[in-house]
Amino acid sequence: MKTLAQIYESFRFAWRALKSNVLRTILSLLGVTVGIFAIIAVLTIVDSLEKNIKDSLNFLGTGVIYVEKWPFIADADGEYRWWDFWNRPNASYNEFKFLQANLKHESSMAIFAIKGNVVLKYGNNSISQIRLLGGSEGYDAVQDINIDKGRYFTPEEIGSGRNVVILGNEVAAALFVNGKEPIGELIKIKDLKYTVIGVLRKEGQSFLGTPSKDYMAFVPYQSFRRLYQTGTGLPQEITSRIGLKGYESDVGLVELENEARGILRTRRGLKPDEKDNFAMNRPEAIASVIGQLFDIVGIAGWIIGGFSILVGGFGIANIMFVSVKERTSIIGLQKSLGAKNYFILFQFLFEAIFLSLIGGLAGLFLVFLITFIPMGTLVVTLTIKNIALGLGVSSAIGLISGIIPAALAARLDPVLAIRAN
């Protein structure tokens, strides 16, 4: 109870000091407000950008290794040697079957290929510039395929390469107008008839405009190969990719990557001193590069906001020195009535932290207002982590700024303090 009474008493002193010198307090707290606003605004924008970009890369999947011809990112020296990659063979169906027979550290795997600018027709309706994907068994485990209507391919349909198709949401809406049910209907792809067995859930547009499944169609891989030529060499052939899904226990997919690399090098007859003629890509590599770039932006925000907070800290310290001087006689009276040094110290420290928190809350409120500004597909969110960080920095600034004035107040001689004017 005594501690609560002391906290309440300290709060009353702080509030009284704030009300008695409103203009001086506001001007002094502007530095903290601007500083917290600058830091948290930058961190909020950076976190939101990073989240939106990573969400845009969800079409690549998570916990997946892609075996293909072209690497996602440049080498360690920052150079992208496209002239070397150009001559690499594409991943083949035979290599997929070889990996399927020999791999032990994968939870699932699939081979798939994509053809752009495909035209789909239904009666008098048609839609162009559609991305057609042919996927083998296991593709629905490597990638998230969210069915809204109908079903996914059966193992028999995938194995025999039947002419069945799953449509993206916007594709189905364009071909089947006036609410017509697409399931069971026949559409044409390159003049071949395909039965619609499913429609995907609507995804919407991503922040980066990355490929959306809304404008895609999916067929079994063997059926895709009857439509388009896939292979390992010719430029006109469609590039196939092999997706390997790891287990959660394989942190960083290290075991899966090492095993797959060894098996594929053996399959391609590479000597120990020869470099890989294939890429093993992970979406996490792109996310890591993006994270490093945003870390630099975050540091810049701390530097910019740090100068403002430094000014705000000096402002709060100035308020506290003035407050100690104005209340010297009151401090002497309190000590003569039995107030301990720690109570006086806590009283002024609490006041400094309280004032700094007001400035921090004002800065956080300004950041919160930013989240309501329309920014296209960018969704800005003020997270609990950044709110806690803003309040923590504000409290630390108040503590640092108030420690010296509070210590001076606590050490005042009660007799001399009461006599002070």
C-alpha atoms as one frame of an Amber mdcrd trajectory, in Angstrom:
protein
   0.000   0.000   0.000   2.849   2.385   0.845   4.456   1.816  -2.552   1.155
   2.475  -4.341   0.711   5.669  -2.328   4.179   6.817  -3.346   3.459   6.081
  -7.006   0.192   8.000  -6.787   1.923  10.919  -5.081   4.640  10.966  -7.750
   2.007  10.894 -10.452   0.226  13.875  -8.872   3.469  15.899  -8.778   4.233
  15.038 -12.400   0.750  15.955 -13.573   0.818  19.216 -11.609   4.173  20.151
 -13.156   2.819  19.356 -16.609  -0.297  21.504 -16.164   1.508  24.448 -14.616
   3.955  24.757 -17.549   2.051  23.352 -20.532   3.816  25.353 -23.265   7.307
  24.701 -21.875   6.548  20.997 -21.513   5.116  20.665 -25.021   8.098  22.412
 -26.582  10.513  20.232 -24.634   8.694  17.017 -25.533   8.600  17.790 -29.251
  12.062  16.284 -29.616  10.947  12.989 -28.103   7.753  13.014 -30.171   9.604
  13.657 -33.433  12.306  11.138 -32.566   9.910   8.332 -31.675   7.808   9.173
 -34.725  10.860   9.034 -37.021  12.155   5.740 -35.627   8.849   3.886 -35.317
   7.530   5.264 -38.631  10.611   4.015 -40.470  10.521   0.646 -38.688   6.778
   0.309 -39.340   7.156   1.100 -43.039  10.172  -1.213 -43.297   8.378  -4.066
 -41.494   5.268  -3.556 -43.632   7.280  -3.454 -46.852   9.212  -6.551 -45.866
   6.033  -8.427 -44.930   4.227  -7.384 -48.122   7.192  -8.349 -50.287   7.592
 -11.713 -48.569   3.846 -12.312 -48.901   4.211 -11.523 -52.608   6.810 -14.301
 -52.815   4.441 -16.859 -51.313   3.821 -18.221 -54.804   7.319 -19.762 -54.516
   6.322 -21.711 -51.416   8.184 -22.183 -48.140  10.581 -24.917 -47.086  11.122
 -25.785 -50.757  14.244 -26.255 -52.892  13.877 -25.716 -56.634  16.246 -27.613
 -58.919  16.490 -25.722 -62.185  18.755 -24.054 -64.718  18.839 -20.454 -63.498
  19.711 -19.337 -59.940  17.458 -16.872 -58.143  20.251 -14.565 -56.973  23.807
 -13.637 -57.950  26.927 -15.415 -56.716  28.703 -14.462 -53.492  30.844 -11.971
 -55.439  27.684 -10.191 -56.643  28.013 -11.273 -60.295  25.229 -13.069 -62.162
  27.045 -15.220 -64.751  24.147 -15.676 -67.173  26.532 -16.723 -69.953  27.468
 -19.797 -67.904  23.909 -20.560 -66.878  22.657 -20.312 -70.473  24.428 -23.541
 -71.488  23.130 -25.570 -68.575  20.618 -28.360 -69.320  17.076 -28.012 -68.044
  15.792 -30.317 -65.338  14.235 -33.381 -66.992  11.473 -35.820 -66.189  14.005
 -38.680 -66.055  16.020 -36.752 -63.443  12.830 -36.220 -61.469  12.136 -39.975
 -61.477  15.778 -40.657 -60.520  15.559 -38.266 -57.566  12.190 -39.721 -56.626
  13.729 -43.204 -56.479  16.844 -42.222 -54.492  16.033 -39.276 -52.204  15.371
 -40.027 -48.535  15.216 -36.581 -46.886  12.253 -35.102 -48.780   8.654 -35.010
 -47.553   7.354 -34.571 -51.119   8.594 -33.620 -54.561   7.212 -32.660 -57.969
   8.264 -31.631 -61.446   6.377 -28.854 -63.155   6.557 -26.531 -66.151   4.810
 -23.275 -67.020   3.789 -21.795 -70.377   2.701 -18.164 -70.596   0.328 -16.375
 -72.968  -1.993 -19.370 -73.332  -5.553 -18.920 -74.675  -8.434 -20.812 -73.034
 -11.856 -21.071 -74.726 -15.348 -22.041 -73.677 -18.017 -21.650 -76.321 -17.873
 -18.047 -77.529 -15.914 -16.912 -74.480 -12.134 -16.868 -74.318  -9.375 -15.468
 -72.144  -5.754 -14.912 -73.187  -2.397 -14.334 -71.481  -3.055 -17.160 -69.049
  -0.187 -19.059 -67.415  -0.694 -22.776 -67.871   1.092 -25.028 -65.373   1.615
 -28.727 -65.726   2.393 -30.452 -62.437   3.261 -34.013 -61.484   2.192 -35.924
 -58.405   3.170 -34.113 -55.232   2.786 -30.615 -56.656  -0.098 -29.850 -54.288
   2.258 -30.654 -51.372   5.119 -28.520 -52.720   2.790 -25.589 -53.383  -0.407
 -24.452 -51.658  -3.319 -25.247 -53.960  -6.470 -23.873 -52.329  -9.525 -25.359
 -54.036 -12.710 -23.284 -53.797 -14.955 -25.526 -55.903 -14.465 -29.086 -57.088
 -11.320 -31.089 -56.327  -7.643 -31.638 -57.085  -6.246 -34.202 -59.533  -6.411
 -37.861 -58.558  -3.236 -40.009 -58.764  -4.775 -41.827 -61.760  -5.394 -38.540
 -63.608  -1.829 -37.384 -62.962  -0.257 -40.747 -63.831  -2.107 -41.173 -67.118
  -2.025 -37.470 -68.028  -5.779 -37.112 -68.496  -7.203 -33.958 -70.010  -8.522
 -32.398 -66.815  -7.943 -28.816 -65.691  -8.198 -26.674 -62.565  -8.927 -23.003
 -63.258  -7.841 -19.887 -61.418 -10.684 -17.816 -59.988 -10.517 -15.004 -62.571
 -10.132 -17.487 -65.434 -13.300 -19.295 -64.380 -15.164 -15.979 -63.990 -14.169
 -14.892 -67.516 -15.109 -18.161 -69.217 -18.271 -18.984 -67.278 -20.446 -15.879
 -67.107 -23.884 -15.293 -65.586 -23.185 -17.614 -62.702 -22.760 -20.758 -64.820
 -21.213 -23.620 -62.865 -17.821 -24.566 -64.416 -17.335 -27.987 -62.789 -17.778
 -30.742 -65.367 -17.741 -28.410 -68.372 -15.357 -28.781 -71.320 -12.948 -26.008
 -72.298 -10.363 -25.905 -75.081  -6.606 -25.486 -74.747  -4.821 -25.531 -78.128
  -7.984 -27.083 -79.610  -7.844 -29.998 -77.171 -10.808 -30.519 -74.856 -10.232
 -30.436 -71.082 -12.756 -31.200 -68.356 -12.926 -28.617 -65.555 -12.652 -30.428
 -62.208 -11.849 -27.514 -59.892 -11.694 -23.766 -59.347  -9.113 -22.127 -57.072
  -9.864 -19.713 -54.260  -9.418 -16.047 -55.183  -6.002 -14.645 -54.201  -6.157
 -11.015 -55.332  -3.285  -8.774 -56.360   0.003  -8.907 -54.477   2.154  -5.918
 -53.499   4.842  -6.625 -56.122   2.395  -7.772 -58.760   3.944 -11.247 -58.651
   2.148 -14.068 -60.486  -1.266 -14.794 -59.036  -3.030 -18.129 -59.327  -6.178
 -16.169 -60.230  -4.933 -16.023 -63.826  -3.529 -19.553 -64.043  -4.763 -22.955
 -65.116  -3.378 -26.305 -63.923  -3.181 -29.594 -65.828  -1.329 -32.884 -65.133
   2.333 -32.779 -66.165   2.042 -35.570 -68.772  -0.956 -33.815 -70.324   1.077
 -30.588 -70.430   3.860 -32.422 -72.285   1.400 -33.382 -75.019   0.649 -29.692
 -75.497   4.174 -28.288 -75.284   7.657 -29.682 -75.706   9.694 -30.004 -72.542
  13.252 -31.280 -72.387  16.816 -30.468 -71.505  18.378 -28.613 -74.393  16.562
 -26.707 -77.107  15.728 -23.007 -76.521  12.147 -23.478 -77.762  11.488 -26.110
 -75.143   9.585 -25.234 -71.989  11.807 -25.174 -68.904  10.860 -27.743 -66.281
  11.661 -27.358 -62.597  11.852 -29.882 -59.806  10.496 -28.836 -56.425  11.712
 -30.621 -53.283   9.803 -30.145 -50.045  11.787 -30.749 -46.863  10.837 -31.850
 -43.363  10.453 -29.295 -40.565  13.182 -31.088 -38.634  15.653 -30.345 -41.457
  16.571 -26.821 -40.350  17.674 -24.795 -43.353  17.010 -27.819 -45.610  20.710
 -28.666 -45.265  20.333 -32.449 -45.385  17.914 -32.353 -48.318  20.067 -29.957
 -50.315  23.286 -31.931 -49.769  21.625 -35.238 -50.623  19.889 -33.878 -53.743
  23.094 -32.201 -54.956  25.080 -35.426 -54.623  22.447 -37.538 -56.391  22.004
 -35.055 -59.238  25.761 -34.659 -59.758  26.007 -38.438 -60.015  23.064 -38.547
 -62.456  24.695 -35.924 -64.686  28.125 -37.516 -64.512  29.938 -34.517 -63.008
  33.506 -35.028 -61.823  34.530 -33.952 -58.292  36.430 -30.897 -59.601  33.569
 -29.764 -61.866  31.064 -27.117 -60.788  27.352 -27.820 -60.541  25.543 -27.343
 -63.848  22.262 -26.761 -62.066  20.902 -24.322 -59.491  19.330 -25.227 -56.173
  17.123 -22.257 -55.341  15.341 -21.498 -52.093  12.779 -18.683 -51.649  14.391
 -17.961 -48.283  17.502 -16.726 -50.133  15.491 -13.922 -51.720  13.873 -13.121
 -48.372  17.326 -12.963 -46.762  18.589 -10.451 -49.339  15.463  -8.344 -48.860
  15.896  -8.492 -45.078  19.489  -7.231 -45.326  18.418  -4.257 -47.433  15.675
  -3.314 -44.994  18.067  -3.663 -42.047  20.130  -0.845 -43.588  17.017   1.321
 -43.966  16.111   0.581 -40.336  19.562   1.702 -39.163  19.091   4.962 -41.088
  15.782   5.477 -39.270  17.481   4.977 -35.891  20.169   7.520 -36.790  17.656
  10.132 -37.968  15.346   9.608 -35.002  18.270   9.384 -32.582  19.234  13.027
 -33.104  15.678  14.159 -32.383  15.478  11.969 -29.288  18.821  13.370 -28.087
  17.395  16.885 -28.324  14.235  15.711 -26.569  16.298  14.136 -23.796  18.094
  17.423 -23.145  14.693  19.138 -23.108  13.347  16.769 -20.453  16.535  17.124
 -18.408  16.115  20.902 -18.564  12.506  20.611 -17.351  13.607  18.436 -14.461
  16.417  20.793 -13.380  13.956  23.701 -13.412  11.381  21.579 -11.563  13.923
  20.709  -8.836  14.825  24.373  -8.411  11.170  25.485  -8.244  10.278  22.807
  -5.688  13.385  22.984  -3.497  11.471  24.247  -0.465   8.769  21.579  -0.954
  11.482  18.908  -1.096  12.933  20.253   2.176   9.504  20.160   3.786   8.920
  16.588   2.610  12.283  15.451   3.991  11.678  17.191   7.328   8.397  15.258
   7.600  10.238  11.954   7.118  10.417  11.454   3.317  13.320   9.193   2.431
  15.887   9.975  -0.262  14.649   7.109  -2.436  11.120   8.580  -2.356  12.363
  11.959  -3.626  14.513  10.191  -6.214  11.623   8.011  -7.382   9.295  11.004
  -7.486  11.435  12.959  -9.952  12.415   9.883 -11.981   8.754   8.983 -12.356
   8.003  12.519 -13.478  10.770  12.397 -16.114   9.633   8.997 -17.414   6.010
  10.116 -17.409   6.825  13.227 -19.438   8.921  11.219 -21.900   6.169   8.637
 -22.290   3.719  11.390 -23.209   6.068  12.451 -25.990   6.492   8.829 -27.088
   2.738   8.207 -27.122   2.250  11.312 -29.242   4.837   9.987 -31.726   3.186
   6.563 -31.792  -0.199   8.192 -32.386   1.208   9.993 -35.435   2.558   6.679
 -36.740  -0.861   5.104 -36.130  -2.442   7.826 -38.290  -0.064   6.870 -41.138
  -1.616   3.393 -41.256  -4.874   4.968 -42.476  -3.232   6.654 -45.481  -4.070
   4.702 -48.692  -0.864   3.309 -50.230  -2.206   1.125 -53.018  -1.499  -2.549
 -52.405   0.916  -1.766 -49.560  -0.709  -2.562 -46.215   0.962  -0.617 -43.376
   0.506  -2.102 -39.907   1.728  -0.763 -36.568   2.754  -3.922 -34.746   2.748
  -4.595 -31.008   6.524  -5.077 -31.248   7.038  -1.537 -32.567   4.608  -0.061
 -30.035   6.519  -1.761 -27.210   9.794  -0.556 -28.723   8.541   3.040 -28.891
   7.357   2.966 -25.291  10.582   1.288 -24.181  12.776   3.896 -25.877  10.653
   6.697 -24.424  10.960   5.272 -20.922  14.719   4.851 -21.308  15.123   8.461
 -22.478  13.055   9.688 -19.516  15.102   7.581 -17.100  18.443   8.784 -18.492
  17.323  12.424 -18.669  15.897  12.467 -15.165  18.505  10.520 -13.231  20.869
  13.458 -12.521  18.161  16.001 -11.534  16.445  13.341  -9.398  19.726  12.475
  -7.652  20.404  16.153  -6.922  16.902  16.523  -5.466  17.320  13.414  -3.301
  20.611  14.692  -1.832  19.327  18.134  -0.833  19.823  19.077   2.808  16.325
  19.534   4.288  17.262  22.589   6.365  18.907  24.421   3.475  16.126  23.361
   1.124  13.348  24.793   3.362  15.213  28.152   3.560  15.557  28.316  -0.265
  13.446  30.922  -2.050
